[in-house]
Amino acid sequence: MQLNTLFLSILLLSSTILTAQTEAEKDPKAKAILDNVSKATKTYSTITAEYTLTIFNKDKKKVEEQIGKVELKGDKFKLEIPGNTIVSDGKTLWNFNKDAKELTIKNYNPNDEKNETITPNNFFTIYESGYKYKYDKKENVGKISCDVINLYPAIKPEKKKFHTIKLYIDNSKKQIVQAKVLMKNGESYVYTVKKFTPNLNIPDSYFVFDTKGLKSDQITDERE
């Protein structure tokens, strides 16, 4: 699975907590913690977060690590990862390959089924739609004491390439500090938030990619 697809599939702020349908979804402890995270997240006008993505193979050996940065404002985001800058104003997605100096433009749909797990604009609220959830345990991430909540896909789980997302929540700050995506093939993708800064003043124009300086043959427009 491509890293861009994976990350563009864990951050839109929703106003509805997942409706309980199964015993896992009815877990009151998990729901109380997630409700608090949701309330805190929705007070932020913007979010800027620096993170690492670590990939482990089925033998639990680290095979790759990336450093990234994401900036969010409502349904808008800008994502910086090695080799790529990805920008969206909520309607259009610009993906700029820095090495090839090529830009691809697409329509952006955060609800696209191709977006399998985590997107820049749902990382901190991924649990709000399409998942069952259950409290697991307490565990430290570095020096931070976290509550661990397991998410399980509730919609067509047999078609997903992952079976569980583990959220590590700093309950004192009501923030998700780590997410582990456990794949059916035994691999795991671990997103760890290294720095979290809310409420910076970011203009809407920041989330529109500036194509000045690019030639027409460097731009591929796939919008319908």
Secondary structure, 3 states (H helix, E strand, C coil): CCHHHHHCCCCCCCCCCCCCCCCCCCCHHHHHHHHHHHHHHCCCCCEEEEEEEEEECCCCCEEEEEEEEEEEECCEEEEEECCEEEEECCCEEEEEECCCCEEEEEECCCCCCCCCCCCCCCHHHHHHCCEEEEEEEEEEECCEEEEEEEEEECCCHHHCCEEEEEEEEECCCCEEEEEEEEECCCCEEEEEEEEEEECCCCCHHHHCCCCCCCCHHHEEECCC
